[in-house]
């Protein structure tokens, strides 16, 4: 892609490839050990408590001695792994008025998986 040894300047190479010069020179910083530890713990808590929201995860992390705000609990996995949070939508209960029967409603059964 970009060849730093080529006689064509890096600026011109980036222009020809429609790539910003900033992205050519950017070197990502490695993750800190504290951040990796926090992400591993958030992942483990998600597996133990899949129903837990940001506030509950924050409280569980604080019990482990990891003091973070709920925004960081939500932002860390989302930014790192491109994860979006799944949440129920009010549109799940709406149905087309022309349908004769509404869609089945969720029940409060516990499923063994």
Buried (B, 14 or more C-beta within 10 A) or exposed (E): EBEEEEEEEBEEBBEEEEEEEEEBEEEEEEEEEEEEEBBEBBEEBBEEEEEBEBEBBBEBBEEEEBEBEBEBBBEBBEEEEEEEEEEEEEEEEEEEEEEEEEEEEEEEEEEEE
